[in-house]
Amino acid sequence: MEVRIGDKVRFLTQTGGGKVVKIIDPKTVMVLDEDEFEIPTAVTNLVVIESDFSTEGGSIKSTVVAPKRVQESAVKKSTGKLYFAFLSKQTGNDGADVDVYLVNDTEEVVFYTFYEQNQKEVLGVGAGNCNVGEKMFVKTYSSSEISEIKNISLHLISYKLKGEPKMPIVFKFNVHPVKFFKSSSYKKNEFFDVSAMIHEISASSDLSYKLHELTHSEEKKIIAQKEKGRRNEIPVIKTKDEVLEIDLHINKLLDSVVGLSNRDILTYQLDKFTEIMEANQYKKGSRVVFIHGIGNGTLKQKILWDLDHKYKKCKHQDASYQKYGPGATLVIF
């Protein structure tokens, strides 16, 4: 079966579906689901339910409909989003400096304040205005500085001449030093002439919340609870006979999901999976059970994709059905 970009598809092995947005390789495509989350999926696990390509005599035409071309003189339409970007001066090399940029791809000017938290304290790095369409340089980090930072946070307020003002955004980014020294972390993009590590900024990313939905006391309480949880060490396996159990159900990870969309919740769960994998991947012979549940299968599918492509040295299989049921995966390092 041929699957093309733009096809609407349904998953065969779990509920749900979406739209094909990218061809990864002859056997795999990227599907954008209803929560706007990109899921790498095997072609054999899809059935096309709607396509832009017409059929005659039961076979799909080989002629591709040419997409409409935008005139070169046309101005690029903004995505309406803010991005946080890292550019390595020697992509993927240990010891290379990394430049940090704030990318404003919206139609509004954004005022920002920039903070970093190291092992001892929180420090203010800078503040300023990022104009419409601007790629603003914020700071350069050396490899030693990156290794010392726990997270980076941005407080942002956008403003315009007319209309209702938007509520402030609080965005936190957890720093995993190993990612900065992997060339695979840096991708081609539309904003820079070189590969970059780019993260979309949203009001409910990671520990961020839509502040207008909370009272002042609720806001302080929730942030304090989450910061306390963040200070806990990431579980690390101490002996190879020990089995570490990580429950990825969101109610086990967060006390509240106020302001979080389905996509935000899935992103948070995957970030936790990555944290555990990065912290334990060099403990040879050790084992971790990730309890992801059944649900619509999206979380499990993304975890299996990462295990097959990002952590190829690790073995994985279904965890004990008797103990965990069908919703858990055992990873052997």
C-alpha positions in Angstrom: 0.0 0.0 0.0 1.3 3.4 -1.0 1.0 6.2 1.6 1.6 9.8 0.6 1.9 13.1 2.4 -1.5 14.6 3.0 -3.3 11.2 3.2 -5.7 10.8 6.1 -5.0 7.5 7.8 -6.3 5.2 10.6 -4.1 3.1 12.9 -4.6 -0.6 12.7 -3.3 -1.8 16.0 -4.8 1.0 18.2 -7.6 3.6 18.0 -7.2 6.9 16.4 -5.4 8.2 13.3 -4.4 11.5 11.6 -2.7 13.0 8.6 0.6 12.0 7.0 3.0 14.9 7.2 6.3 13.4 6.4 7.9 10.3 4.7 10.7 9.2 7.0 11.8 6.2 5.0 10.1 3.6 2.6 8.6 1.8 5.6 7.9 4.6 8.0 5.9 7.9 7.9 5.1 10.7 10.4 1.4 11.0 11.3 0.0 14.2 12.9 -2.8 13.0 15.2 -5.9 14.9 16.4 -3.9 16.4 19.3 -1.3 17.8 16.8 1.3 15.4 18.0 3.7 13.8 15.4 3.9 10.0 15.7 6.3 7.9 13.6 4.4 5.0 12.3 5.1 1.9 10.2 3.2 2.0 6.9 2.0 -1.6 7.6 0.1 -0.2 10.7 -1.9 2.2 8.6 -5.0 2.2 6.4 -5.7 5.2 4.1 -9.2 6.5 4.6 -9.0 9.6 2.5 -6.5 10.7 -0.2 -6.0 13.6 -2.6 -5.1 11.0 -5.2 -7.9 9.7 -7.4 -8.2 6.1 -8.4 -9.5 4.3 -11.6 -10.0 0.6 -12.0 -9.1 0.0 -8.4 -5.6 1.2 -8.7 -4.0 4.5 -7.5 -2.9 6.8 -10.2 0.9 7.3 -10.4 0.5 10.9 -11.4 1.1 13.3 -8.5 -1.0 16.4 -8.3 1.4 19.4 -8.3 1.1 21.6 -5.2 0.3 25.2 -5.6 3.5 27.2 -5.7 3.9 30.4 -3.7 5.3 33.3 -5.6 8.9 34.0 -4.6 8.0 37.6 -3.8 5.3 36.5 -1.3 6.1 37.2 2.3 6.5 34.1 4.5 3.5 33.7 6.7 4.4 33.5 10.4 3.6 30.4 12.5 2.2 32.6 15.3 4.6 30.8 17.7 7.7 31.5 19.8 10.7 29.2 19.8 13.8 28.7 21.9 16.8 27.7 19.8 20.3 26.3 20.4 23.0 26.6 17.8 26.3 24.6 18.3 29.4 26.2 17.0 30.8 22.7 16.3 27.6 20.6 15.9 27.7 17.5 18.0 31.3 17.9 19.3 32.1 17.6 23.0 33.4 20.9 24.3 31.7 23.1 21.7 30.1 26.4 22.7 26.3 26.7 22.2 24.5 29.9 21.3 21.0 30.5 22.6 18.3 32.4 20.6 14.7 33.5 21.2 12.8 33.3 17.9 9.7 35.5 17.6 7.6 34.1 14.7 4.5 35.9 15.8 2.8 39.2 14.8 3.5 40.8 18.2 6.5 42.2 20.1 7.5 40.0 23.0 9.1 41.2 26.2 11.1 38.5 27.9 13.1 37.8 31.1 15.6 34.9 31.0 16.7 32.9 34.1 18.9 29.9 34.6 19.1 27.5 37.6 22.3 25.8 38.5 23.1 23.4 41.3 23.0 26.2 43.9 20.8 29.1 42.8 18.6 30.8 40.2 20.3 33.6 38.3 18.9 36.3 36.0 20.6 36.3 32.7 18.9 39.2 30.8 15.8 40.8 29.6 14.5 42.8 26.6 12.2 43.1 23.7 12.1 40.6 20.8 10.5 42.2 17.8 8.2 40.7 15.2 10.2 38.1 13.1 13.4 38.6 15.1 15.9 36.0 16.0 17.4 37.4 19.2 20.7 36.2 20.5 20.5 35.7 24.3 23.7 34.0 25.5 26.6 31.7 24.7 27.2 28.6 26.9 30.4 26.7 27.2 30.2 22.9 27.6 31.2 23.2 31.3 28.4 25.8 31.9 25.8 23.5 30.2 26.8 20.6 32.5 26.1 22.8 35.6 22.7 24.0 34.5 19.6 22.2 35.7 17.0 24.3 33.8 16.4 27.5 31.9 13.2 29.5 32.3 11.6 32.4 30.3 8.9 34.8 31.4 7.2 36.3 28.3 4.6 39.0 27.7 3.5 39.8 24.2 1.8 43.1 23.3 0.2 44.9 20.4 -1.4 48.2 19.7 -4.9 47.0 19.5 -7.0 44.2 21.0 -7.0 42.4 24.3 -3.6 41.7 25.9 -2.4 38.1 26.2 -1.6 36.6 29.5 2.0 36.1 30.5 3.8 32.8 29.7 6.1 31.0 32.0 8.3 28.5 30.1 10.8 26.1 31.7 13.3 23.9 29.8 15.1 21.1 31.6 18.7 20.9 30.4 20.1 17.4 29.5 23.8 18.1 28.7 24.2 14.9 26.7 21.8 16.1 24.1 24.0 19.1 23.3 26.9 16.8 22.2 24.9 14.7 19.8 24.8 15.8 16.2 21.4 14.1 15.8 19.9 16.7 18.2 20.5 19.5 15.7 18.1 19.6 12.7 17.7 21.6 9.6 15.1 24.3 10.1 13.4 27.3 8.5 14.9 30.0 10.8 18.7 29.4 10.6 21.1 28.5 7.8 22.7 25.9 10.1 21.2 23.0 12.0 19.7 23.9 15.3 17.9 22.4 18.3 14.6 24.2 18.4 11.8 24.0 21.0 8.4 25.5 20.7 7.3 27.7 23.6 3.8 27.4 24.8 1.9 28.5 27.9 1.5 25.0 29.2 4.9 23.4 28.3 6.5 21.3 31.0 5.8 23.1 34.3 4.2 26.1 32.7 0.6 27.2 33.4 -1.9 29.6 32.0 -1.7 31.9 35.0 -5.1 33.6 34.4 -6.8 30.3 35.1 -5.4 30.2 38.7 -5.8 32.5 41.7 -2.6 33.9 43.1 -2.6 31.5 46.0 -3.3 28.5 43.7 -0.5 29.6 41.4 2.1 29.8 44.3 1.0 26.4 45.7 1.2 24.5 42.4 4.5 26.0 41.4 5.9 25.2 44.8 4.7 21.6 44.6 6.2 21.1 41.1 9.5 22.7 42.0 9.7 20.4 45.1 9.1 17.4 42.8 11.7 18.6 40.4 14.3 18.7 43.1 14.0 15.0 43.7 16.7 13.0 42.1 16.0 11.0 38.9 15.8 7.3 39.9 18.9 5.5 38.9 19.4 1.7 39.1 22.1 0.8 41.6 22.4 -3.0 40.8 21.7 -5.0 37.8 19.4 -7.3 39.8 17.2 -4.3 40.7 14.2 -3.5 38.5 13.2 0.1 38.5 9.4 0.7 37.9 8.4 4.0 36.4 4.7 4.7 36.2 4.1 7.2 33.3 0.4 7.8 34.1 0.0 11.5 34.4 -1.7 11.4 37.8 1.5 9.6 39.1 3.7 12.4 37.7 1.7 15.5 38.4 -0.6 16.5 41.2 -2.6 18.8 38.8 -3.1 19.0 35.0 -4.7 22.5 35.1 -4.0 24.2 31.8 -2.5 21.2 30.1 -3.8 19.9 26.8 -3.6 16.2 25.7 -0.5 17.1 23.7 1.2 18.8 26.7 0.5 15.7 28.9 1.9 13.3 26.3 5.0 15.6 26.0 5.5 15.6 29.7 5.2 11.8 29.9 7.8 11.4 27.1 10.2 13.8 28.8 10.0 11.7 31.9 10.7 8.6 29.8 13.8 10.3 28.3 15.0 11.5 31.7 15.0 7.9 33.0 16.6 6.5 29.8 19.4 9.1 29.8 20.1 8.6 33.5 20.3 4.8 33.3 21.4 3.9 29.8 25.0 3.2 30.8 24.1 0.7 33.6 24.7 -2.4 31.6 22.5 -5.3 32.5 20.0 -3.2 34.4 16.3 -3.2 33.8 13.5 -0.6 33.9 9.8 -1.3 33.5 7.8 1.7 32.0 4.1 1.5 32.9 2.4 3.4 30.1 -1.1 1.8 30.1 -3.1 1.0 27.0 -5.1 4.1 26.3 -5.1 4.9 22.6 -1.6 3.5 22.2 0.1 6.8 21.3 2.4 6.9 24.3 3.5 3.2 23.9 4.0 3.7 20.2 6.3 6.7 20.7 8.2 4.9 23.4 8.8 1.9 21.2 9.9 4.2 18.4 12.5 5.9 20.6 13.7 2.5 21.9 14.2 1.3 18.3 15.9 4.4 17.0 17.4 6.4 19.8 18.4 3.6 22.2 19.4 0.8 19.8 21.8 -0.7 22.3 19.0 -1.5 24.7 16.7 -4.5 24.4 13.0 -4.2 25.1 10.0 -6.5 25.4 6.5 -6.6 27.0 6.8 -6.6 30.7 5.3 -9.4 32.8 1.6 -9.6 31.9 0.8 -11.3 35.2 2.2 -8.4 37.2 1.6 -5.4 35.0 -1.1 -6.4 32.5 -0.7 -5.4 28.8 0.3 -1.8 29.5 4.0 -2.0 30.4 7.4 -2.4 28.6 10.6 -3.8 30.0 13.9 -2.2 28.9 17.1 -4.1 29.5 20.3 -1.9 29.3 
